[in-house]
């Protein structure tokens, strides 16, 4: 299985920021991930 570029804590921080009201597109641009990847994290 491929190792993730992001640690669990980084993913959780991004999800918490989106819940705080920061637009998903801004978070994705800052982290360098696609929007579908972000929503895949959220579904897990």
N, C-alpha and C positions, 0 to 999 in steps of 0.2 A: 504494500500500500504506500502511496506517495505521501511524503511528509509535508505538512502544511507550512507555508511561509510565515504564517501568523500564529502566535501562541494563543491559548485559550483566553488568557487575560486581555490580550489585545482585541480579540473578537468580542468579548463581553463589554469592554470599554466602548467599542464602536456601537454596539446595540443599545447601550445605556444612553449614549449621546443622541441616537436617533429618537429614543423615547423622550428625551429632554426637549425635542423640537428642532434639532439641527436637520436640515434637509439631507436625505439619503445621498443625493447626487454629490453634495459637498463632501460628505464623509468618504464616499467611494473615490472621489478625485484625490483627496488628501492621502488615502491609503494606497492608491494605485490598484484598486480592484474593480471589477465590473459590477454593475447593479444586480445582475442575476446571482452573482457570487454572494453579495451581501444578503439577499433574500434567502439564499440557501442556508447561510449561517443562521438567519432568524428562524427558519423552519426547524432547525435542529434544536 
